[in-house]
Amino acid sequence: MGRSDAAHHQALRFLLVGATTVAIDFVFYQLFALVGVPLTPAKAISFVVATVCAYLFNRSFTFGSAGGRRTAVSFTLLYAVTLVVNVGVNALGLQLISADRDLRVVAAFLCAQVVSSTINFFGMRHLVFAASAPRSAP
């Protein structure tokens, strides 16, 4: 399998993991809210749960890495940076997009998600899991 094929398969796996972890985040957020946890702590806890899942799933499924301390620290730093980028792009989108409030909120969220997910993929591929050999498709 060529280098671009490996990158393509990693990107597809990354998207699958991303969709899964967004669902995990949402489900945990809703469950915590349902049992009476205030919304801000509920969202914080669900984000942490989803981030841990993202690390584990991307490490093994997307990039085929053994992990380790350096990998975990690099992942955490990458997610901290992209969290700031995500919030910043979302805030900028809310100011620049002229549409009704609901559409503006959704559009800003999607713009922020695309930017931060792109940074996350390339950061994981080239920094966090760079020592991992590209995986072959099953």
Secondary structure, DSSP 8 states (H G I E B T S, - for coil): --HHHHHHHHHHHHHHHHHHHHHHHHHHHHHHHHTT--HHHHHHHHHHHHHHHHHHHIIIIIS-----HHHHHHHHHHHHHHHHHHHHHHHHHHHH--S-HHHHHHHHHHHHHHHHHHHHHHHIIIIISTTS------
